[in-house]
């Protein structure tokens, strides 16, 4: 099985499919989300690692393509102990499943702790594992959590290209419509924003966006 050299900088994926009441505030395009996630995994993994937080709707999609390619070992999936009883079964199939502790209290506190390890420190609870700095962040649909991860990623990696895939709707679309969030975002010239809003040929889109990254 092929393993990405440690020096290769990973892509960060933030994605979810809004449901229930939140789908009214963040209306998604579920078909586009699924196609975009599958395409991203297929484009990224042959060249570099992928890091993501294991949302139940996204984990099976990542597993589907990573296992088909034989590149599961290039995926880092983060899960909080707070949700151990509710994770999708595919999560435990990943070689690099990183559990983060339940810090107690509301779920948001444990999620914030997981994001700190996953995005800011890029490590595990022991600090013995170290993921290289991200080469890009890709944001697909989602709810307030994707907005939170966008803000955290932008704060800590202000020069790293970010790509909100607005055609998948949800939070990604709202991000592109929020000037404060889009201000000075690397990689988002007007033609790229238009492509993120309109281009549904996701493999072609991601190949173009990611081909020149370090």
Number of C-alpha atoms within 10 A of each C-alpha: 7 11 15 17 11 12 10 16 20 26 26 23 22 27 32 28 26 23 15 7 9 15 14 11 15 21 21 27 15 18 10 18 25 19 16 25 26 21 21 23 25 20 19 20 23 16 16 20 26 24 22 22 24 25 19 16 17 20 22 18 19 27 20 14 19 23 13 11 15 14 22 24 19 24 24 21 22 22 24 22 18 21 12 11 7 9 18 15 10 15 20 13 11 20 13 16 18 23 16 23 16 18 17 10 9 10 13 13 14 21 21 16 16 26 23 17 17 23 21 15 15 17 19 20 13 7 10 7 10 11 19 15 18 21 19 23 23 20 25 29 31 28 24 15 16 22 21 15 20 22 14 16 21 20 11 12 19 13 14 17 19 24 24 27 31 25 23 30 25 31 31 29 23 20 22 21 12 10 10 10 15 15 10 13 16 16 15 18 10 9 9 16 17 15 17 24 18 13 16 16 12 21 20 13 19 20 15 11 18 17 11 7 11 10
